[in-house]
Amino acid sequence: MERTFREQLFFLLLCLSVLKGDCRYIENNDISKDELYSLLSADLRREIPDLLMYRRPLRCLDMVAMEGQFTFTAESPQLSCAAFFMAEPTELITVEYDSVDIDCSGGDFITMFDGWVMKGEKFPSSQDHPLPLHERYVDYCSSGSVRKSVHSSQNVAMVFFRIHSAGSSFTLTVRKHINPFPCNVISQSPEGSYTMVIPQQHRNCSFSIIYPVAIDISEFSLGHHNNFPKRKLTGGELPSTSTFHVNNHLFSRSLPGCAESEDYVQLLGGSGIDTSKLLPITDLCITFTGPTHMKIACENTVVRMVSSGRFVSRVSFSYRLLDSQELQTIKLNNVEDFCFSN
């Protein structure tokens, strides 16, 4: 930490300590920032993050990827607003209601949804979310006196709100928490790498990439196949004769072994966010070591793992955005790509 910033931080903490009557804890100007922080009272330590918290107004249609405090004040009636919240794949989101000044009896509302809703479609889909759909909506006006904070089950959440009167307002604080077993994820970036693991849990997990991408699967392992011989795959090859390629783009029919398997991985593609409405590209249910490579020119590409809960299953993959030349090549393909035709 630079000297100037250390001095500013020390001065800030000194001022806070004087105001709180905690100056008896500060006796040596050469104390390190970590030692200083540890000597402050517990109450003061809790207040410091809030004093340094990021703050800004919330817009009627907004995307928020940072922790902080966000205030919406209606300058005129706002009847259809939504704020989308996003965290890292390994994080969950908590939305706290700090102050709310709306007219619930007059038709105003603030409703948090556990996931995202776009064009009538939901992520995660009802098939993949641990809660029934009606429990994923939490309305402030009906539960505000009981629930001052709402938690997400994955790295995305959203808030719908309607305000009829100018001057009405509310303030939300968004916090992020580590998720030790991330399941359903929407990627913040068009490129990256990820390992999805389901540790003996009966659930479905999806990793959604809302971009046309080239994807490489480097490792794929299902517990009930661990005793089977592993095949080495070359680029583009998959463990079934029911797949085929057109100009390096992969298509498939249902794989014979996967239809009856309770543990498998799907690659899905399409233009929406509901995985139950996306088109299947291929199913994987035979353990292999890769890599295998494919290009999927869809607005949304999803790696989805289905687990019976009896085994530990994992899939590792990396992805990157398709460039304009690659997209043009797929568009000009003599066999039309299904992502452009649906």
C-alpha positions in Angstrom: 0.0 0.0 0.0 1.4 3.4 -0.9 2.3 5.7 1.9 -0.2 8.4 0.9 -3.1 5.9 1.0 -1.9 4.4 4.3 -1.9 7.9 5.9 -5.4 8.6 4.5 -6.7 5.3 5.9 -5.0 5.9 9.2 -6.5 9.4 9.4 -10.0 8.1 8.6 -9.8 5.4 11.2 -8.4 7.9 13.7 -11.4 10.2 13.1 -13.8 7.3 13.5 -12.2 6.2 16.7 -12.4 9.6 18.2 -16.0 9.9 17.4 -16.7 6.4 18.9 -14.5 7.0 21.9 -12.0 4.3 20.7 -8.9 6.5 20.5 -7.4 4.7 23.5 -6.6 1.9 21.1 -4.3 4.0 18.9 -1.0 4.9 20.5 1.6 4.4 17.9 1.7 6.1 14.5 3.9 3.3 13.1 1.4 0.6 13.6 0.5 -1.4 10.5 -2.9 -1.2 8.9 -3.7 -4.8 9.8 -2.6 -4.3 13.5 -4.6 -1.1 13.6 -7.7 -2.8 12.2 -7.5 -5.6 14.6 -7.2 -3.2 17.6 -10.4 -1.4 16.8 -13.6 -2.3 18.5 -15.9 -4.8 16.9 -18.6 -2.2 16.4 -16.2 0.1 14.6 -14.8 -2.7 12.4 -18.4 -3.5 11.3 -19.0 0.1 10.3 -15.8 0.6 8.2 -17.0 -1.5 5.2 -20.3 0.3 5.1 -18.5 3.7 5.2 -16.4 2.6 2.2 -19.3 0.9 0.4 -19.8 1.7 -3.3 -23.0 3.7 -3.9 -24.9 4.9 -6.9 -28.5 5.5 -8.1 -30.4 2.5 -9.5 -32.0 2.9 -12.9 -35.4 1.6 -14.0 -33.6 -0.9 -16.3 -30.2 -1.7 -14.8 -27.4 -4.3 -14.7 -25.4 -4.5 -11.4 -22.2 -6.6 -11.1 -20.8 -4.9 -8.0 -21.4 -5.0 -4.3 -22.8 -1.8 -3.0 -25.8 0.3 -2.1 -28.3 1.3 -4.8 -31.1 3.8 -4.4 -34.0 4.3 -6.8 -36.0 7.5 -6.6 -39.0 7.9 -9.0 -39.1 11.2 -10.8 -42.3 10.1 -12.5 -44.4 6.9 -12.5 -42.3 3.9 -13.4 -44.5 1.0 -14.1 -42.2 -1.7 -15.5 -38.7 -1.7 -14.1 -36.1 -4.5 -13.5 -32.6 -4.6 -12.1 -30.4 -7.6 -13.0 -27.7 -8.6 -10.5 -24.7 -10.8 -11.3 -21.8 -12.2 -9.4 -18.8 -14.4 -10.1 -19.6 -18.1 -10.9 -18.5 -19.1 -7.3 -20.6 -16.5 -5.6 -24.2 -16.1 -4.3 -26.1 -12.8 -4.0 -27.9 -11.3 -1.0 -30.2 -8.3 -1.5 -31.0 -6.3 1.6 -33.9 -3.8 1.9 -32.3 -0.8 3.7 -35.1 1.7 3.4 -38.4 1.5 1.4 -40.8 4.4 0.8 -43.4 3.0 -1.6 -47.2 2.7 -1.5 -48.0 -1.0 -1.4 -51.7 -0.4 -1.0 -51.6 1.8 -4.1 -50.2 -0.8 -6.4 -46.5 -0.3 -5.9 -44.3 -3.4 -5.5 -40.7 -4.6 -5.2 -40.2 -8.3 -6.0 -37.0 -10.2 -6.0 -36.7 -13.3 -8.3 -34.2 -16.0 -7.5 -32.6 -16.1 -11.0 -33.2 -14.1 -14.2 -36.4 -13.6 -16.3 -35.9 -12.5 -19.9 -38.6 -12.5 -22.6 -40.7 -14.7 -20.5 -38.0 -17.3 -20.0 -36.4 -18.2 -16.7 -32.8 -19.1 -15.6 -32.4 -21.5 -14.0 -35.3 -23.4 -15.5 -37.8 -25.0 -13.2 -36.2 -28.4 -14.0 -32.8 -27.2 -12.6 -33.7 -25.0 -9.7 -34.0 -26.5 -6.1 -37.1 -24.4 -5.3 -40.6 -24.5 -6.8 -41.3 -21.5 -9.0 -43.7 -19.7 -6.6 -41.0 -19.7 -3.9 -38.5 -18.0 -6.2 -40.6 -14.8 -6.1 -40.3 -12.8 -2.9 -42.5 -9.7 -2.8 -41.5 -6.9 -0.3 -45.1 -5.7 0.2 -46.2 -9.1 1.4 -43.1 -10.1 3.3 -41.1 -6.9 4.0 -41.9 -6.9 7.6 -40.5 -10.4 8.0 -37.8 -10.7 5.4 -35.4 -7.8 5.2 -33.0 -9.7 3.0 -33.3 -12.3 0.2 -30.7 -14.7 -0.9 -30.1 -16.2 -4.4 -29.4 -19.8 -5.2 -26.9 -19.0 -7.9 -24.7 -16.1 -9.2 -27.7 -14.2 -10.7 -30.8 -12.6 -9.3 -33.1 -9.8 -10.2 -35.6 -7.3 -8.8 -38.8 -6.2 -10.5 -40.4 -3.0 -9.3 -43.3 -0.7 -10.0 -43.6 2.9 -8.6 -46.7 5.1 -9.2 -45.8 8.3 -7.4 -42.9 10.7 -8.0 -40.7 11.0 -5.0 -41.2 7.4 -3.8 -37.9 5.6 -3.3 -36.1 2.5 -2.0 -32.6 1.5 -1.2 -31.0 -1.9 -1.7 -27.7 -3.2 -0.5 -26.2 -6.0 -2.6 -23.6 -8.3 -1.1 -21.8 -11.4 -2.4 -20.9 -14.6 -0.6 -18.8 -17.5 -1.5 -20.7 -20.5 -2.8 -18.8 -23.7 -1.9 -20.8 -25.8 -4.4 -21.8 -23.6 -7.3 -24.4 -25.1 -9.6 -26.3 -22.9 -12.0 -24.2 -20.2 -13.5 -24.4 -17.4 -16.1 -21.0 -16.4 -17.3 -20.0 -12.8 -17.0 -17.5 -13.1 -19.8 -17.4 -14.5 -23.4 -14.2 -16.4 -22.6 -12.9 -18.4 -19.7 -12.6 -21.8 -18.3 -14.6 -23.7 -15.7 -14.9 -27.1 -13.9 -18.4 -28.1 -12.9 -18.6 -30.7 -10.1 -21.7 -32.3 -8.6 -20.6 -34.1 -5.4 -23.1 -36.9 -5.0 -26.2 -34.6 -5.1 -29.3 -35.4 -7.0 -29.6 -32.2 -9.0 -29.1 -30.6 -12.5 -26.5 -27.9 -13.0 -26.1 -25.5 -16.0 -23.3 -23.2 -17.1 -24.8 -20.7 -19.5 -22.6 -18.6 -21.9 -24.7 -15.9 -23.6 -22.5 -15.6 -26.6 -21.6 -17.6 -29.7 -18.5 -19.5 -28.7 -15.9 -22.1 -29.5 -15.9 -24.6 -26.6 -13.2 -27.1 -25.7 -14.1 -30.0 -23.3 -10.8 -31.1 -21.7 -12.1 -33.5 -19.1 -15.4 -35.4 -18.5 -16.0 -37.9 -15.7 -19.0 -39.7 -14.4 -18.6 -41.8 -11.3 -20.4 -44.8 -12.6 -18.2 -45.0 -15.6 -14.9 -44.6 -13.8 -14.1 -48.3 -14.1 -14.6 -48.3 -17.8 -11.6 -47.9 -20.2 -11.2 -44.2 -21.1 -11.0 -43.2 -24.8 -8.6 -40.6 -26.0 -10.4 -38.2 -28.3 -9.0 -36.0 -31.0 -10.4 -32.6 -31.8 -14.0 -32.7 -32.7 -14.5 -36.4 -32.0 -17.2 -37.5 -29.5 -17.8 -40.9 -28.0 -20.6 -41.8 -30.4 -21.3 -42.4 -34.1 -24.5 -40.4 -33.9 -22.7 -37.1 -34.2 -21.5 -35.4 -37.3 -19.9 -32.1 -38.4 -20.5 -29.5 -41.1 -17.6 -27.1 -41.6 -16.4 -27.9 -38.0 -19.9 -27.3 -36.6 -21.3 -30.2 -34.6 -24.8 -31.7 -34.8 -26.2 -34.8 -33.2 -29.1 -37.1 -32.6 -29.9 -38.6 -29.2 -27.1 -40.9 -28.1 -28.2 -44.5 -27.6 -26.6 -44.9 -24.2 -27.5 -41.5 -22.7 -31.2 -41.7 -23.1 -31.4 -44.3 -20.3 -28.5 -42.9 -18.2 -29.3 -41.0 -15.1 -25.9 -39.2 -15.2 -24.9 -37.3 -18.3 -23.8 -34.0 -19.7 -25.6 -32.1 -22.4 -24.5 -29.3 -24.7 -27.4 -27.1 -25.6 -27.8 -24.1 -27.8 -30.5 -21.5 -28.8 -31.6 -17.9 -28.3 -33.3 -18.0 -24.9 -32.1 -18.6 -21.3 -34.5 -21.4 -20.3 -32.4 -24.6 -20.7 -35.6 -26.7 -21.1 -36.4 -24.8 -24.3 -32.9 -25.0 -25.9 -32.0 -27.4 -28.6 -29.8 -30.4 -27.8 -26.4 -30.3 -29.6 -25.0 -33.5 -28.1 -25.2 -35.7 -25.0 -22.2 -37.1 -23.3 -22.4 -40.1 -21.0 -19.1 -42.0 -21.5 -16.1 -41.0 -19.5 -13.3 -39.7 -21.7 -10.2 -37.5 -21.6 -10.0 -34.9 -24.3 -9.8 -32.4 -25.6 -12.7 -32.2 -27.9 -13.5 -28.9 -29.8 -16.7 -27.5 -31.3 -18.1 -24.2 -32.5 -21.6 -23.2 -31.5 -23.0 -20.1 -33.2 -25.9 -19.6 -30.8 -26.8 -16.6 -28.7 -26.7 -18.9 -25.7 -24.5 -22.0 -25.3 -25.1 -24.2 -22.2 -23.1 -27.0 -20.6 -25.7 -28.9 -18.5 -24.9 -31.8 -16.1 -27.6 -34.2 -14.9 -26.8 -36.2 -11.8 -28.5 -39.0 -10.0 -26.7 -38.2 -6.8 -25.0 -41.6 -6.5 -21.6 -40.5 -7.9 -19.3 -37.5 -8.1 -19.5 -36.1 -11.6 -17.3 -33.4 -13.2 -16.7 -31.7 -16.6 -14.0 -29.2 -17.4 -14.2 -26.9 -20.4 -12.9 -23.6 -21.8 -14.6 -21.3 -24.2 -13.9 -18.2 -26.3 -16.0 -15.8 -28.4 -16.4 -16.7 -32.1 -15.0 -13.9 -34.3 -17.0 -12.4 -37.2 -15.2 -14.5 -39.8 -16.1 -17.7 -38.0 -19.7 -16.6 -37.7 -19.9 -15.7 -41.4 -18.5 -19.1 -42.3 -21.2 -20.8 -40.4 -23.9 -18.6 -41.9 -22.7 -19.4 -45.4 -22.7 -23.1 -44.6 -24.6 -25.1 -47.3 -26.3 -26.9 -44.4 -28.0 -24.1 -42.4 -26.9 -23.8 -38.8 -29.8 -24.5 -36.5 -29.0 -21.5 -34.3 -29.6 -19.1 -37.2 -32.7 -20.9 -38.4 -34.5 -21.1 -35.0 
